[in-house]
Amino acid sequence: MISAKTSKMLRGIAILIVIASHYAGWMYVEPVHVTAHDWILKWGPEGVSIFLLMSGYGLHKSAERGRHTKHNNSGITTGFVIKRVIGAYIPYLICRYLINAFDGTWKSAAADGEMKEVLIRFFTAGGFWYMNVLFTMYIAFMVIYRFFGKLRIPLMTLAVIAQTYYLYDKGYADFWCLSNMAFVIGILAAAAEDKFRSFMQGPVFKVLLAAVSGAGMWYTFRGIQLNGGSRTETSFGWELAFNIFFSLAVLFVGYMIPVYKGLILTTLGECSLFIYILHTAMFWVLIYKFEEYGYAVSNIITGFITLAVGTVLGVLYNSLMGIITKRLKNA
């Protein structure tokens, strides 16, 4: 079983990968940094895969706990839904409200009579592709697990495939829909734990973990190295295969780390949603303030400030929600 702290650690690594990849691709590249830029840029989908992998894994485990402790056949209880709203949707609303207030979106929408359109995009995560995809997966998960019993995993798999095809058809094959299958892999892994727990705790499985994770990482690194151009220059099938192998490797690494005890990556993982939602706006606000130091240094400074701001907001929000939840339980 992947512990909660290990899951947070993996999310912490994922947010570092995503920010590095995005920031590498959003600014002029000095010739001396071209090779590093191209290599870092290609890791973006793998960072997203870690998020979706841990999301699928965590959702299934949480639903199973609900089935056993709440005696609910589906595991989709009111508490399950509220936890997702508090953990993902409200942080998104808070961060996007702040971004819209800072960049003048609310003011201009009111002046131009476009408030309705802006509010629709605001509440549906329009323009925030990852949040939109994630919320769609969450809703599909809760509906399918609530109403379709034993068919839930096959139907969830079909739902993710359909969503991936839709994104592919809309022209996102170069990047964004490559990571979706990681969500299904996380669900399948969590489901397998319930049936093969004794085997997964034995020495044979641990040897298998080491072999497959090592092979998966090598395959992913090799695939990224072979892809010398943009992602559109490599077939979508191969890119998807690289991503699936990477997801399996990360999953098995998670199994090999029983309980991660580091503080920095765990904290980044806990606050990764805040960091992700804010990082685009933070980049364009800060990057030109440090351009005198050169491309690489300005990116690093901007990245550290983004991590700091997102972490502070995340810690404050999580602490506040913890206090509120504790008081409600004691009431």
C-alpha positions as MATLAB code, in Angstrom:
seq = 'MISAKTSKMLRGIAILIVIASHYAGWMYVEPVHVTAHDWILKWGPEGVSIFLLMSGYGLHKSAERGRHTKHNNSGITTGFVIKRVIGAYIPYLICRYLINAFDGTWKSAAADGEMKEVLIRFFTAGGFWYMNVLFTMYIAFMVIYRFFGKLRIPLMTLAVIAQTYYLYDKGYADFWCLSNMAFVIGILAAAAEDKFRSFMQGPVFKVLLAAVSGAGMWYTFRGIQLNGGSRTETSFGWELAFNIFFSLAVLFVGYMIPVYKGLILTTLGECSLFIYILHTAMFWVLIYKFEEYGYAVSNIITGFITLAVGTVLGVLYNSLMGIITKRLKNA';
ca = [
       0.000    0.000    0.000;
       1.221    3.492   -0.813;
       1.150    5.591    2.364;
      -0.448    9.035    2.498;
       2.933   10.659    3.125;
       4.526    8.858    0.199;
       1.646    9.960   -2.018;
       2.204   13.563   -0.942;
       5.923   13.192   -1.631;
       5.204   12.009   -5.159;
       2.857   14.959   -5.678;
       5.630   17.229   -4.438;
       7.976   15.832   -7.067;
       5.226   16.182   -9.668;
       4.663   19.891   -9.015;
       8.397   20.534   -9.348;
       8.415   18.714  -12.708;
       5.363   20.598  -13.987;
       6.660   24.028  -12.963;
      10.122   23.339  -14.409;
       8.591   22.128  -17.669;
       6.188   25.051  -18.025;
       8.664   27.722  -17.017;
      11.226   26.293  -19.415;
       8.798   26.673  -22.288;
       7.372   30.119  -21.594;
      10.346   32.375  -22.151;
      13.093   33.089  -24.675;
      15.859   30.500  -24.496;
      19.474   31.601  -24.511;
      21.520   29.420  -26.910;
      23.621   27.961  -24.115;
      20.486   26.593  -22.439;
      18.738   25.081  -25.470;
      19.615   21.454  -24.695;
      18.547   21.714  -21.056;
      15.395   23.608  -22.076;
      14.328   20.945  -24.576;
      14.947   18.103  -22.123;
      13.107   19.718  -19.214;
      10.190   20.754  -21.416;
       9.456   17.168  -22.440;
       8.843   16.031  -18.848;
       5.585   17.963  -18.473;
       3.198   15.058  -19.199;
       5.107   12.799  -16.800;
       4.588   15.322  -13.984;
       0.863   15.450  -14.730;
       0.806   11.637  -14.800;
       1.990   11.490  -11.201;
      -0.866   13.744  -10.107;
      -3.485   11.685  -11.934;
      -1.925    8.398  -10.810;
      -2.155    9.378   -7.151;
      -5.633   10.853   -7.659;
      -7.014    7.618   -9.109;
      -5.300    5.556   -6.421;
      -6.504    7.791   -3.603;
     -10.098    8.007   -4.844;
     -10.483    4.229   -5.039;
      -8.913    3.670   -1.615;
     -11.140    6.342   -0.102;
     -14.257    4.803   -1.684;
     -13.281    1.384   -0.334;
     -12.843    2.797    3.167;
     -16.312    4.307    2.862;
     -17.739    0.934    1.901;
     -16.256   -0.790    4.937;
     -16.613    1.901    7.623;
     -19.874    3.533    6.523;
     -21.470    0.286    5.298;
     -22.177    1.981    1.984;
     -22.231   -0.303   -1.058;
     -20.622    2.268   -3.355;
     -18.360    4.097   -0.897;
     -19.528    7.413   -2.349;
     -20.846    9.015    0.804;
     -21.688   12.628    1.543;
     -18.359   12.875    3.358;
     -16.550   11.562    0.271;
     -18.044   14.297   -1.898;
     -17.446   17.044    0.670;
     -13.802   16.003    1.045;
     -13.242   16.390   -2.719;
     -14.985   19.759   -2.762;
     -12.857   21.003    0.153;
      -9.659   19.456   -1.161;
      -9.854   20.488   -4.816;
     -12.777   22.655   -5.861;
     -12.680   25.339   -3.164;
      -8.883   25.834   -3.505;
      -9.419   26.245   -7.242;
     -12.163   28.847   -6.679;
     -10.033   30.772   -4.178;
      -6.959   30.880   -6.406;
      -8.840   31.726   -9.572;
     -10.791   34.466   -7.806;
      -7.511   36.024   -6.664;
      -6.033   35.752  -10.164;
      -9.125   37.312  -11.761;
      -9.126   40.112   -9.207;
      -5.434   40.815   -9.767;
      -5.550   40.835  -13.584;
      -8.750   42.887  -13.757;
     -10.995   40.152  -15.160;
     -13.878   40.910  -12.783;
     -13.733   44.633  -13.455;
     -13.575   44.306  -17.239;
     -16.339   41.674  -17.302;
     -18.651   43.976  -15.363;
     -17.837   46.925  -17.621;
     -18.325   44.938  -20.855;
     -21.463   43.103  -19.747;
     -19.724   39.709  -19.941;
     -20.049   38.684  -16.302;
     -22.253   35.664  -17.119;
     -19.683   34.193  -19.512;
     -16.842   34.875  -17.087;
     -18.737   33.258  -14.200;
     -19.436   30.148  -16.297;
     -15.731   29.805  -17.066;
     -14.935   30.507  -13.431;
     -17.154   27.758  -12.006;
     -16.420   25.181  -14.729;
     -12.628   25.710  -14.741;
     -12.740   26.951  -18.321;
      -9.247   27.830  -19.487;
      -7.644   25.739  -16.713;
      -7.282   22.531  -18.705;
      -5.921   20.343  -15.897;
      -8.553   21.388  -13.372;
     -11.283   20.898  -15.961;
     -10.009   17.401  -16.794;
      -9.547   16.527  -13.119;
     -13.036   17.685  -12.132;
     -14.518   15.719  -15.039;
     -12.719   12.585  -13.833;
     -13.873   13.172  -10.250;
     -17.497   13.547  -11.314;
     -17.317   10.473  -13.582;
     -15.732    8.495  -10.744;
     -18.440    9.419   -8.231;
     -21.311    8.746  -10.634;
     -19.940    5.416  -11.908;
     -18.931    4.122   -8.469;
     -22.286    5.190   -7.006;
     -24.549    3.567   -9.567;
     -22.729    0.801  -11.444;
     -21.408   -1.622   -8.815;
     -19.162   -4.336  -10.244;
     -18.939   -2.588  -13.604;
     -17.376    0.499  -12.072;
     -13.732   -0.157  -13.021;
     -14.415   -1.174  -16.674;
     -16.785    1.777  -17.066;
     -14.312    4.173  -15.441;
     -11.652    2.938  -17.845;
     -13.967    3.522  -20.803;
     -14.836    6.992  -19.495;
     -11.172    7.998  -19.330;
     -10.505    6.557  -22.791;
     -13.481    8.520  -24.146;
     -12.215   11.696  -22.513;
      -8.736   11.102  -23.936;
     -10.147   10.551  -27.414;
     -12.188   13.740  -27.102;
      -9.093   15.754  -26.174;
      -7.119   14.085  -28.949;
      -9.841   14.935  -31.449;
      -9.791   18.558  -30.264;
      -6.107   18.848  -31.070;
      -4.463   18.199  -27.698;
      -2.565   15.085  -28.801;
       0.762   16.912  -28.597;
       0.700   17.104  -24.810;
      -2.274   17.240  -22.525;
      -4.210   14.001  -23.005;
      -1.122   11.797  -22.752;
      -1.402   11.517  -18.970;
      -5.028   10.474  -18.577;
      -4.430    6.709  -18.453;
      -2.381    7.211  -15.294;
      -5.692    7.857  -13.507;
      -6.929    4.381  -14.498;
      -3.602    2.783  -13.549;
      -3.961    4.278  -10.066;
      -7.483    2.863   -9.731;
      -6.415   -0.585  -10.940;
      -3.485   -0.661   -8.511;
      -5.697    0.253   -5.553;
      -8.237   -2.403   -6.567;
      -5.518   -5.058   -6.937;
      -4.349   -4.453   -3.373;
      -7.643   -5.752   -2.033;
      -7.359   -9.075   -3.909;
      -3.616   -9.724   -3.874;
      -2.538   -8.163   -0.577;
      -0.572  -11.187    0.679;
       1.329  -11.553   -2.600;
       2.041   -7.815   -2.757;
       3.619   -7.961    0.696;
       5.941  -10.836   -0.206;
       9.561  -10.830   -1.441;
       8.713  -11.926   -4.988;
       6.573   -8.854   -5.531;
       9.322   -6.581   -4.188;
      11.807   -8.012   -6.683;
       9.203   -7.493   -9.411;
       8.732   -3.890   -8.261;
      12.431   -3.138   -8.522;
      12.742   -4.734  -11.970;
       9.671   -3.110  -13.503;
      10.273    0.333  -11.990;
      13.864    0.309  -13.226;
      12.810   -0.819  -16.706;
       9.995    1.727  -16.794;
      12.264    4.603  -15.862;
      14.862    3.532  -18.416;
      12.193    3.237  -21.107;
      10.830    6.681  -20.290;
      14.250    8.341  -20.263;
      15.114    6.580  -23.508;
      11.845    7.633  -25.101;
      12.350   11.266  -24.159;
      15.944   11.133  -25.409;
      14.875    9.650  -28.754;
      12.226   12.304  -29.228;
      14.546   15.031  -30.439;
      11.834   17.383  -31.694;
       8.464   18.532  -30.429;
       5.922   16.022  -29.215;
       3.937   16.322  -32.436;
       6.878   14.813  -34.307;
       6.519   11.518  -32.455;
       3.438    9.358  -32.891;
       0.801    9.743  -30.216;
       0.840    5.986  -29.604;
       4.524    5.930  -28.713;
       4.196    8.981  -26.492;
       1.272    7.370  -24.693;
       3.296    4.176  -24.240;
       6.195    6.134  -22.732;
       3.776    7.793  -20.344;
       2.132    4.534  -19.265;
       5.515    2.945  -18.576;
       6.492    5.972  -16.527;
       3.247    5.785  -14.519;
       3.870    2.116  -13.736;
       7.437    2.891  -12.689;
       6.299    5.687  -10.350;
       3.597    3.434   -8.913;
       6.102    0.704   -8.120;
       8.534    3.206   -6.620;
       5.667    4.294   -4.360;
       5.206    0.709   -3.220;
       8.911    0.397   -2.441;
       8.814    3.441   -0.127;
       6.574    2.334    2.784;
       6.423    5.701    4.570;
       8.198    8.812    3.309;
       9.255   11.060    6.207;
      10.712   14.102    4.450;
       9.072   17.446    5.195;
       9.786   19.596    2.131;
       8.391   17.351   -0.608;
       5.464   16.312    1.593;
       4.527   19.942    2.222;
       4.838   20.775   -1.483;
       2.593   17.815   -2.222;
      -0.029   18.978    0.273;
      -0.026   22.433   -1.322;
       0.526   21.319   -4.926;
      -2.956   22.320   -6.080;
      -2.467   25.914   -4.915;
       0.978   26.025   -6.510;
      -0.301   24.621   -9.797;
      -3.286   26.964  -10.118;
      -1.175   30.041   -9.311;
       1.994   29.197  -11.205;
       1.010   30.567  -14.619;
      -0.090   33.946  -13.292;
       2.934   34.118  -10.984;
       5.285   33.474  -13.897;
       4.062   36.365  -16.024;
       3.943   38.720  -13.058;
       7.485   37.963  -11.910;
       9.626   36.735  -14.801;
      10.515   40.107  -16.324;
      11.451   41.551  -12.950;
      14.559   39.359  -12.952;
      15.430   39.188  -16.667;
      18.634   41.159  -16.069;
      20.047   38.011  -14.434;
      19.512   35.885  -17.552;
      17.055   33.182  -18.588;
      18.035   30.412  -16.207;
      18.404   32.538  -13.066;
      15.184   34.479  -13.671;
      13.296   31.204  -14.080;
      14.759   29.747  -10.904;
      13.949   32.861   -8.832;
      10.422   32.998  -10.224;
       9.982   29.299   -9.519;
      11.077   29.609   -5.899;
       8.749   32.556   -5.280;
       5.871   30.647   -6.882;
       6.531   27.626   -4.686;
       6.714   29.821   -1.590;
       3.472   31.724   -2.277;
       1.523   28.587   -3.189;
       2.857   26.729   -0.151;
       1.958   29.534    2.264;
      -1.585   29.746    0.888;
      -1.919   25.968    0.958;
      -0.698   25.651    4.541;
      -3.030   28.421    5.716;
      -6.004   26.902    3.911;
      -5.312   23.349    5.112;
      -4.835   24.571    8.679;
      -8.109   26.513    8.550;
     -10.001   23.536    7.118;
      -8.478   21.317    9.805;
      -9.710   23.618   12.564;
     -13.200   23.882   11.043;
     -13.466   20.119   10.531;
     -12.337   19.408   14.090;
     -14.881   21.837   15.566;
     -17.688   20.382   13.474;
     -16.847   16.876   14.693;
     -16.810   18.051   18.319;
     -20.015   20.046   17.992;
];
